[in-house]
Amino acid sequence: MAEYDIPDELSYSKDDEWARPKGARVVVGITDYAQKQLGDIVYVELPVVGTTLHQGDVFGVIESVKAVSDLYAPVSGEVVEINTDLASRPEIVNEDCYGDGWLIAIALDDPAEVDDLLDAAAYARHIEERSE
């Protein structure tokens, strides 16, 4: 899995979103694997602040020169912040998917949902299985 950056401190969904818990909030983005599969990202559609999401809900769309993909909520809660920089510079997701290219922040309904996500090793195995 050397070709993909999969930070140990994050949790992952099988839909290629990552989750970084910060207190009662979770910051969400797409993984290095996802951004590399998409290619050059040209547009990101995000929900409005205040939107209530359930784990697995579609919360937005990400568009690249190759494809359009739905974005899925890795946890349930209320959207409390969106990355407004992506409206004018969606390529930030390609440049820094785990940092400045984050997508949304969610106020957690159930912190235990984070425990249901994959750790880095399990996510790496998930990618390998899909690639076979």
C-alpha positions as CSV (number, residue, x, y, z in Angstrom):
1,M,0.0,0.0,0.0
2,A,3.0,2.3,-0.4
3,E,1.4,4.2,-3.2
4,Y,-1.4,5.5,-1.0
5,D,-1.1,7.7,2.1
6,I,-3.3,6.2,4.8
7,P,-2.6,8.1,8.1
8,D,-2.9,5.9,11.2
9,E,-4.7,8.5,13.3
10,L,-7.7,8.7,11.1
11,S,-10.8,6.4,10.7
12,Y,-12.1,5.4,7.3
13,S,-15.4,4.4,5.6
14,K,-15.6,1.8,2.9
15,D,-16.8,4.6,0.7
16,D,-13.3,6.3,0.9
17,E,-14.1,9.1,3.3
18,W,-11.9,9.7,6.3
19,A,-13.0,11.0,9.7
20,R,-10.9,12.9,12.2
21,P,-12.6,13.2,15.6
22,K,-12.0,16.5,17.4
23,G,-13.9,16.5,20.6
24,A,-17.7,16.3,19.8
25,R,-17.0,17.0,16.1
26,V,-15.6,15.0,13.3
27,V,-13.8,16.5,10.3
28,V,-14.5,14.6,7.1
29,G,-12.7,14.4,3.8
30,I,-11.9,11.9,1.0
31,T,-8.9,9.6,1.1
32,D,-5.7,9.8,-0.9
33,Y,-6.9,6.6,-2.7
34,A,-10.2,8.3,-3.6
35,Q,-8.6,11.5,-4.9
36,K,-6.0,9.6,-7.0
37,Q,-8.8,7.4,-8.5
38,L,-10.8,10.6,-9.4
39,G,-7.9,12.5,-10.9
40,D,-8.0,16.3,-11.2
41,I,-10.9,17.5,-9.1
42,V,-12.8,20.4,-10.7
43,Y,-15.9,20.8,-8.6
44,V,-17.1,20.0,-5.0
45,E,-20.8,20.4,-4.0
46,L,-21.2,20.4,-0.2
47,P,-24.3,20.7,2.1
48,V,-25.3,23.8,3.9
49,V,-24.4,24.3,7.5
50,G,-27.2,22.9,9.7
51,T,-27.9,19.9,7.4
52,T,-28.6,16.7,9.5
53,L,-26.9,13.6,8.2
54,H,-27.2,9.9,9.0
55,Q,-24.3,7.6,8.6
56,G,-24.2,6.5,5.0
57,D,-26.2,9.5,3.6
58,V,-25.0,11.2,0.5
59,F,-23.9,14.7,1.6
60,G,-22.4,16.1,-1.6
61,V,-20.8,15.5,-4.9
62,I,-17.2,15.6,-6.1
63,E,-16.5,16.0,-9.8
64,S,-13.2,15.4,-11.6
65,V,-12.1,15.4,-15.2
66,K,-12.8,11.6,-15.2
67,A,-15.9,11.1,-13.1
68,V,-18.6,12.4,-10.8
69,S,-18.9,10.7,-7.4
70,D,-21.2,11.0,-4.4
71,L,-19.8,11.8,-1.0
72,Y,-21.1,9.7,1.9
73,A,-21.3,10.7,5.6
74,P,-19.1,8.4,7.7
75,V,-21.0,9.4,10.9
76,S,-24.4,10.8,11.8
77,G,-24.9,14.4,13.0
78,E,-25.3,18.0,12.0
79,V,-23.0,19.7,9.5
80,V,-21.5,22.6,11.6
81,E,-18.8,23.8,9.1
82,I,-18.0,23.4,5.4
83,N,-14.7,24.1,3.6
84,T,-15.7,27.2,1.7
85,D,-12.3,27.4,0.0
86,L,-13.3,24.5,-2.2
87,A,-15.8,26.5,-4.1
88,S,-13.1,28.5,-5.7
89,R,-10.2,26.0,-5.4
90,P,-11.5,22.4,-5.6
91,E,-8.0,21.2,-6.5
92,I,-7.0,21.6,-2.8
93,V,-8.5,18.1,-2.3
94,N,-5.9,16.7,-4.7
95,E,-3.1,18.8,-3.2
96,D,-3.8,18.1,0.5
97,C,-6.7,15.7,1.0
98,Y,-6.0,15.1,4.7
99,G,-5.3,18.8,5.5
100,D,-6.6,21.9,3.7
101,G,-8.7,19.7,1.4
102,W,-11.1,18.6,4.2
103,L,-14.8,18.8,3.2
104,I,-17.1,19.2,6.2
105,A,-17.2,19.1,10.0
106,I,-20.1,17.2,11.7
107,A,-21.3,17.5,15.3
108,L,-21.5,13.9,16.3
109,D,-24.9,12.4,17.3
110,D,-23.3,9.1,18.5
111,P,-19.6,9.0,19.2
112,A,-19.7,5.2,19.0
113,E,-20.2,5.4,15.3
114,V,-16.5,6.4,14.9
115,D,-15.6,3.1,16.5
116,D,-17.5,1.3,13.7
117,L,-15.2,2.8,11.0
118,L,-12.1,1.1,9.6
119,D,-8.7,1.8,11.1
120,A,-5.8,2.4,8.7
121,A,-4.8,-1.2,8.4
122,A,-8.4,-2.4,7.7
123,Y,-8.8,0.4,5.1
124,A,-5.6,-0.6,3.4
125,R,-6.9,-4.2,3.2
126,H,-10.2,-2.9,1.8
127,I,-8.4,-1.1,-1.0
128,E,-6.3,-4.2,-1.8
129,E,-9.4,-6.4,-2.0
130,R,-11.1,-4.0,-4.4
131,S,-8.0,-3.8,-6.6
132,E,-7.8,-7.6,-7.1
